[in-house]
Amino acid sequence: MKDVHLNKLDASQRRLLQYGVILILVLFLVVYFFVNWKDTSPVGKNKVYLEDNQLHIFDDTYTFNGYPDRILVHYPYFLLIQANKPLTTIYNLESQQKEKEINDILLDYYDENIVYNRKETYFNDKNLGQYCDVAFIKDSDEILCITKQSRNFVDNRLISINPEMPNLWKRVYESDNLLTSVSVINNNLYVGEINFEAKQNYLTVNEQVTPVEIPVNMVYEMGGKPYLVSFKSELNDNTQSYYLIENGRIMKQEGNRIYFFK
């Protein structure tokens, strides 16, 4: 009976086979680490999130204790407002770089345009003729402003101001509730509201009012979708959380981190 030779490779062929196996293993490891790089990169490297009172913005870390400090997102810009300095630090979420620092308390920033308060509210160097508690730059011809209907009352309303014709402002929205935030995402108008007597919070989308369980401090864009966030305050038992707004539903996001970019 003849011997059966299972391996007819000579020494050089076996060496090539070993090299091939090693090359395949190296390629596998490269692909594996590339796919998982985003989640294994250093903390905050390519993310922006708030965990307890630690705010991570890419490579930078700040302590954020809430009011009077504020966080604003007007995509693609992220604003950290430190009221006591005063200083507004602006990051570009798309380039993942610090855009600039402005020694003032901004109400909004977009494409190098700013809104800020003096005795009245200004858009760049133009007086808007109102005092805005909250503002949103819809475009250079329209600033959305939440302002008191009277200096002697808490009730407020949302108005639209053209900086070139501030006296011809237009009423956009008002209700019996206190308005807390305004933003426009994907051509939809989002307004946060609170009724102190009923102790009820609301999110209004294009004038459709929905009760929510937490105060709406801000509605912002992440990954092309709208989210709402509630920061720590006495109104929510000093807790913080954020929610995805999708298909008419408001869904709480799990975990201890509030993400603004990931």
TORKOL-4160 file (C-alpha; in steps of 0.2 Angstrom, whole numbers, padded with zeros to 4 digits, m for minus):
262
<pt num="1" X="0000" Y="0000" Z="0000"/>
<pt num="2" X="0007" Y="0017" Z="m0005"/>
<pt num="3" X="0009" Y="0031" Z="0007"/>
<pt num="4" X="m0003" Y="0046" Z="0006"/>
<pt num="5" X="0006" Y="0062" Z="0006"/>
<pt num="6" X="m0006" Y="0076" Z="0012"/>
<pt num="7" X="0007" Y="0090" Z="0011"/>
<pt num="8" X="0017" Y="0091" Z="m0004"/>
<pt num="9" X="0023" Y="0109" Z="m0002"/>
<pt num="10" X="0041" Y="0113" Z="m0001"/>
<pt num="11" X="0049" Y="0124" Z="0011"/>
<pt num="12" X="0047" Y="0140" Z="0001"/>
<pt num="13" X="0029" Y="0137" Z="m0002"/>
<pt num="14" X="0025" Y="0133" Z="0016"/>
<pt num="15" X="0034" Y="0150" Z="0020"/>
<pt num="16" X="0023" Y="0159" Z="0008"/>
<pt num="17" X="0007" Y="0151" Z="0015"/>
<pt num="18" X="0013" Y="0157" Z="0033"/>
<pt num="19" X="0015" Y="0174" Z="0026"/>
<pt num="20" X="m0002" Y="0174" Z="0018"/>
<pt num="21" X="m0010" Y="0168" Z="0035"/>
<pt num="22" X="m0001" Y="0182" Z="0044"/>
<pt num="23" X="m0006" Y="0195" Z="0031"/>
<pt num="24" X="m0025" Y="0190" Z="0032"/>
<pt num="25" X="m0024" Y="0191" Z="0051"/>
<pt num="26" X="m0016" Y="0209" Z="0050"/>
<pt num="27" X="m0029" Y="0214" Z="0038"/>
<pt num="28" X="m0043" Y="0207" Z="0050"/>
<pt num="29" X="m0036" Y="0217" Z="0065"/>
<pt num="30" X="m0034" Y="0233" Z="0054"/>
<pt num="31" X="m0053" Y="0232" Z="0049"/>
<pt num="32" X="m0058" Y="0227" Z="0066"/>
<pt num="33" X="m0050" Y="0242" Z="0075"/>
<pt num="34" X="m0055" Y="0254" Z="0061"/>
<pt num="35" X="m0074" Y="0249" Z="0063"/>
<pt num="36" X="m0072" Y="0251" Z="0082"/>
<pt num="37" X="m0061" Y="0266" Z="0082"/>
<pt num="38" X="m0076" Y="0278" Z="0086"/>
<pt num="39" X="m0081" Y="0269" Z="0102"/>
<pt num="40" X="m0063" Y="0266" Z="0108"/>
<pt num="41" X="m0056" Y="0283" Z="0105"/>
<pt num="42" X="m0052" Y="0293" Z="0120"/>
<pt num="43" X="m0066" Y="0301" Z="0130"/>
<pt num="44" X="m0074" Y="0316" Z="0122"/>
<pt num="45" X="m0062" Y="0314" Z="0107"/>
<pt num="46" X="m0076" Y="0315" Z="0094"/>
<pt num="47" X="m0091" Y="0318" Z="0105"/>
<pt num="48" X="m0100" Y="0332" Z="0114"/>
<pt num="49" X="m0110" Y="0326" Z="0130"/>
<pt num="50" X="m0114" Y="0331" Z="0147"/>
<pt num="51" X="m0112" Y="0318" Z="0161"/>
<pt num="52" X="m0117" Y="0325" Z="0178"/>
<pt num="53" X="m0109" Y="0342" Z="0179"/>
<pt num="54" X="m0094" Y="0337" Z="0167"/>
<pt num="55" X="m0096" Y="0344" Z="0149"/>
<pt num="56" X="m0085" Y="0336" Z="0136"/>
<pt num="57" X="m0082" Y="0345" Z="0120"/>
<pt num="58" X="m0071" Y="0335" Z="0109"/>
<pt num="59" X="m0054" Y="0336" Z="0118"/>
<pt num="60" X="m0060" Y="0350" Z="0131"/>
<pt num="61" X="m0068" Y="0347" Z="0147"/>
<pt num="62" X="m0078" Y="0360" Z="0157"/>
<pt num="63" X="m0088" Y="0360" Z="0173"/>
<pt num="64" X="m0106" Y="0365" Z="0170"/>
<pt num="65" X="m0117" Y="0368" Z="0185"/>
<pt num="66" X="m0132" Y="0376" Z="0175"/>
<pt num="67" X="m0140" Y="0393" Z="0177"/>
<pt num="68" X="m0133" Y="0406" Z="0175"/>
<pt num="69" X="m0122" Y="0397" Z="0163"/>
<pt num="70" X="m0130" Y="0390" Z="0148"/>
<pt num="71" X="m0128" Y="0378" Z="0134"/>
<pt num="72" X="m0135" Y="0382" Z="0116"/>
<pt num="73" X="m0135" Y="0372" Z="0100"/>
<pt num="74" X="m0139" Y="0380" Z="0084"/>
<pt num="75" X="m0132" Y="0367" Z="0072"/>
<pt num="76" X="m0118" Y="0366" Z="0067"/>
<pt num="77" X="m0113" Y="0377" Z="0081"/>
<pt num="78" X="m0112" Y="0373" Z="0100"/>
<pt num="79" X="m0111" Y="0387" Z="0112"/>
<pt num="80" X="m0105" Y="0386" Z="0130"/>
<pt num="81" X="m0110" Y="0402" Z="0139"/>
<pt num="82" X="m0101" Y="0406" Z="0156"/>
<pt num="83" X="m0111" Y="0421" Z="0162"/>
<pt num="84" X="m0100" Y="0426" Z="0177"/>
<pt num="85" X="m0084" Y="0429" Z="0166"/>
<pt num="86" X="m0094" Y="0433" Z="0154"/>
<pt num="87" X="m0088" Y="0422" Z="0140"/>
<pt num="88" X="m0096" Y="0413" Z="0126"/>
<pt num="89" X="m0086" Y="0399" Z="0118"/>
<pt num="90" X="m0091" Y="0393" Z="0101"/>
<pt num="91" X="m0087" Y="0376" Z="0093"/>
<pt num="92" X="m0091" Y="0370" Z="0076"/>
<pt num="93" X="m0098" Y="0352" Z="0077"/>
<pt num="94" X="m0094" Y="0348" Z="0059"/>
<pt num="95" X="m0076" Y="0353" Z="0059"/>
<pt num="96" X="m0074" Y="0347" Z="0078"/>
<pt num="97" X="m0064" Y="0363" Z="0081"/>
<pt num="98" X="m0066" Y="0378" Z="0092"/>
<pt num="99" X="m0073" Y="0392" Z="0082"/>
<pt num="100" X="m0070" Y="0407" Z="0093"/>
<pt num="101" X="m0073" Y="0415" Z="0110"/>
<pt num="102" X="m0083" Y="0431" Z="0113"/>
<pt num="103" X="m0082" Y="0441" Z="0129"/>
<pt num="104" X="m0101" Y="0442" Z="0130"/>
<pt num="105" X="m0117" Y="0433" Z="0135"/>
<pt num="106" X="m0124" Y="0428" Z="0118"/>
<pt num="107" X="m0142" Y="0423" Z="0115"/>
<pt num="108" X="m0138" Y="0414" Z="0098"/>
<pt num="109" X="m0124" Y="0413" Z="0085"/>
<pt num="110" X="m0125" Y="0407" Z="0067"/>
<pt num="111" X="m0113" Y="0410" Z="0052"/>
<pt num="112" X="m0103" Y="0424" Z="0062"/>
<pt num="113" X="m0120" Y="0433" Z="0066"/>
<pt num="114" X="m0123" Y="0436" Z="0085"/>
<pt num="115" X="m0138" Y="0441" Z="0096"/>
<pt num="116" X="m0135" Y="0448" Z="0113"/>
<pt num="117" X="m0143" Y="0459" Z="0126"/>
<pt num="118" X="m0139" Y="0477" Z="0132"/>
<pt num="119" X="m0154" Y="0488" Z="0137"/>
<pt num="120" X="m0162" Y="0480" Z="0122"/>
<pt num="121" X="m0157" Y="0466" Z="0111"/>
<pt num="122" X="m0145" Y="0467" Z="0096"/>
<pt num="123" X="m0142" Y="0458" Z="0081"/>
<pt num="124" X="m0124" Y="0462" Z="0077"/>
<pt num="125" X="m0124" Y="0481" Z="0078"/>
<pt num="126" X="m0143" Y="0483" Z="0075"/>
<pt num="127" X="m0155" Y="0487" Z="0089"/>
<pt num="128" X="m0170" Y="0475" Z="0088"/>
<pt num="129" X="m0180" Y="0487" Z="0098"/>
<pt num="130" X="m0186" Y="0473" Z="0110"/>
<pt num="131" X="m0178" Y="0464" Z="0125"/>
<pt num="132" X="m0177" Y="0445" Z="0121"/>
<pt num="133" X="m0176" Y="0432" Z="0135"/>
<pt num="134" X="m0173" Y="0419" Z="0121"/>
<pt num="135" X="m0168" Y="0422" Z="0103"/>
<pt num="136" X="m0165" Y="0411" Z="0087"/>
<pt num="137" X="m0157" Y="0417" Z="0071"/>
<pt num="138" X="m0168" Y="0410" Z="0058"/>
<pt num="139" X="m0159" Y="0420" Z="0045"/>
<pt num="140" X="m0151" Y="0437" Z="0043"/>
<pt num="141" X="m0168" Y="0444" Z="0039"/>
<pt num="142" X="m0178" Y="0436" Z="0053"/>
<pt num="143" X="m0174" Y="0434" Z="0072"/>
<pt num="144" X="m0186" Y="0424" Z="0082"/>
<pt num="145" X="m0187" Y="0432" Z="0100"/>
<pt num="146" X="m0196" Y="0427" Z="0115"/>
<pt num="147" X="m0201" Y="0443" Z="0124"/>
<pt num="148" X="m0212" Y="0449" Z="0138"/>
<pt num="149" X="m0229" Y="0457" Z="0132"/>
<pt num="150" X="m0226" Y="0470" Z="0146"/>
<pt num="151" X="m0211" Y="0473" Z="0158"/>
<pt num="152" X="m0224" Y="0472" Z="0172"/>
<pt num="153" X="m0230" Y="0454" Z="0168"/>
<pt num="154" X="m0222" Y="0437" Z="0167"/>
<pt num="155" X="m0232" Y="0433" Z="0151"/>
<pt num="156" X="m0222" Y="0432" Z="0135"/>
<pt num="157" X="m0224" Y="0429" Z="0117"/>
<pt num="158" X="m0214" Y="0424" Z="0102"/>
<pt num="159" X="m0211" Y="0437" Z="0089"/>
<pt num="160" X="m0202" Y="0439" Z="0072"/>
<pt num="161" X="m0190" Y="0454" Z="0069"/>
<pt num="162" X="m0182" Y="0460" Z="0053"/>
<pt num="163" X="m0166" Y="0469" Z="0059"/>
<pt num="164" X="m0168" Y="0481" Z="0045"/>
<pt num="165" X="m0186" Y="0486" Z="0050"/>
<pt num="166" X="m0187" Y="0481" Z="0069"/>
<pt num="167" X="m0203" Y="0492" Z="0072"/>
<pt num="168" X="m0213" Y="0481" Z="0060"/>
<pt num="169" X="m0211" Y="0465" Z="0071"/>
<pt num="170" X="m0224" Y="0451" Z="0068"/>
<pt num="171" X="m0232" Y="0440" Z="0081"/>
<pt num="172" X="m0228" Y="0422" Z="0078"/>
<pt num="173" X="m0235" Y="0413" Z="0093"/>
<pt num="174" X="m0242" Y="0416" Z="0111"/>
<pt num="175" X="m0252" Y="0406" Z="0124"/>
<pt num="176" X="m0257" Y="0406" Z="0142"/>
<pt num="177" X="m0241" Y="0397" Z="0146"/>
<pt num="178" X="m0224" Y="0404" Z="0149"/>
<pt num="179" X="m0213" Y="0401" Z="0133"/>
<pt num="180" X="m0196" Y="0394" Z="0138"/>
<pt num="181" X="m0187" Y="0390" Z="0121"/>
<pt num="182" X="m0188" Y="0392" Z="0103"/>
<pt num="183" X="m0179" Y="0384" Z="0088"/>
<pt num="184" X="m0181" Y="0379" Z="0070"/>
<pt num="185" X="m0176" Y="0362" Z="0064"/>
<pt num="186" X="m0180" Y="0355" Z="0047"/>
<pt num="187" X="m0192" Y="0369" Z="0044"/>
<pt num="188" X="m0202" Y="0365" Z="0060"/>
<pt num="189" X="m0205" Y="0377" Z="0074"/>
<pt num="190" X="m0202" Y="0371" Z="0091"/>
<pt num="191" X="m0207" Y="0380" Z="0107"/>
<pt num="192" X="m0205" Y="0375" Z="0125"/>
<pt num="193" X="m0219" Y="0380" Z="0137"/>
<pt num="194" X="m0223" Y="0378" Z="0155"/>
<pt num="195" X="m0239" Y="0381" Z="0165"/>
<pt num="196" X="m0234" Y="0385" Z="0183"/>
<pt num="197" X="m0251" Y="0384" Z="0190"/>
<pt num="198" X="m0254" Y="0367" Z="0183"/>
<pt num="199" X="m0236" Y="0362" Z="0185"/>
<pt num="200" X="m0237" Y="0355" Z="0167"/>
<pt num="201" X="m0223" Y="0357" Z="0153"/>
<pt num="202" X="m0227" Y="0357" Z="0135"/>
<pt num="203" X="m0218" Y="0355" Z="0118"/>
<pt num="204" X="m0226" Y="0364" Z="0104"/>
<pt num="205" X="m0222" Y="0359" Z="0086"/>
<pt num="206" X="m0229" Y="0371" Z="0073"/>
<pt num="207" X="m0243" Y="0376" Z="0086"/>
<pt num="208" X="m0247" Y="0358" Z="0090"/>
<pt num="209" X="m0246" Y="0357" Z="0109"/>
<pt num="210" X="m0240" Y="0341" Z="0117"/>
<pt num="211" X="m0238" Y="0338" Z="0136"/>
<pt num="212" X="m0221" Y="0332" Z="0142"/>
<pt num="213" X="m0214" Y="0327" Z="0159"/>
<pt num="214" X="m0200" Y="0339" Z="0160"/>
<pt num="215" X="m0196" Y="0357" Z="0157"/>
<pt num="216" X="m0190" Y="0360" Z="0139"/>
<pt num="217" X="m0174" Y="0370" Z="0140"/>
<pt num="218" X="m0169" Y="0368" Z="0122"/>
<pt num="219" X="m0173" Y="0359" Z="0106"/>
<pt num="220" X="m0158" Y="0355" Z="0096"/>
<pt num="221" X="m0152" Y="0345" Z="0081"/>
<pt num="222" X="m0141" Y="0330" Z="0081"/>
<pt num="223" X="m0139" Y="0318" Z="0067"/>
<pt num="224" X="m0152" Y="0327" Z="0057"/>
<pt num="225" X="m0165" Y="0324" Z="0070"/>
<pt num="226" X="m0173" Y="0335" Z="0084"/>
<pt num="227" X="m0170" Y="0332" Z="0102"/>
<pt num="228" X="m0176" Y="0341" Z="0118"/>
<pt num="229" X="m0165" Y="0343" Z="0134"/>
<pt num="230" X="m0170" Y="0347" Z="0151"/>
<pt num="231" X="m0155" Y="0353" Z="0162"/>
<pt num="232" X="m0154" Y="0351" Z="0181"/>
<pt num="233" X="m0166" Y="0363" Z="0191"/>
<pt num="234" X="m0179" Y="0364" Z="0204"/>
<pt num="235" X="m0192" Y="0362" Z="0191"/>
<pt num="236" X="m0186" Y="0344" Z="0187"/>
<pt num="237" X="m0180" Y="0339" Z="0205"/>
<pt num="238" X="m0162" Y="0343" Z="0199"/>
<pt num="239" X="m0161" Y="0329" Z="0187"/>
<pt num="240" X="m0157" Y="0330" Z="0168"/>
<pt num="241" X="m0162" Y="0320" Z="0153"/>
<pt num="242" X="m0165" Y="0321" Z="0134"/>
<pt num="243" X="m0177" Y="0315" Z="0122"/>
<pt num="244" X="m0178" Y="0311" Z="0104"/>
<pt num="245" X="m0193" Y="0319" Z="0094"/>
<pt num="246" X="m0198" Y="0308" Z="0080"/>
<pt num="247" X="m0215" Y="0304" Z="0071"/>
<pt num="248" X="m0225" Y="0314" Z="0084"/>
<pt num="249" X="m0217" Y="0304" Z="0098"/>
<pt num="250" X="m0206" Y="0310" Z="0112"/>
<pt num="251" X="m0194" Y="0296" Z="0117"/>
<pt num="252" X="m0183" Y="0297" Z="0132"/>
<pt num="253" X="m0165" Y="0292" Z="0129"/>
<pt num="254" X="m0156" Y="0280" Z="0141"/>
<pt num="255" X="m0140" Y="0282" Z="0150"/>
<pt num="256" X="m0132" Y="0295" Z="0161"/>
<pt num="257" X="m0125" Y="0306" Z="0147"/>
<pt num="258" X="m0134" Y="0319" Z="0137"/>
<pt num="259" X="m0127" Y="0319" Z="0120"/>
<pt num="260" X="m0126" Y="0334" Z="0109"/>
<pt num="261" X="m0115" Y="0327" Z="0095"/>
<pt num="262" X="m0109" Y="0309" Z="0092"/>
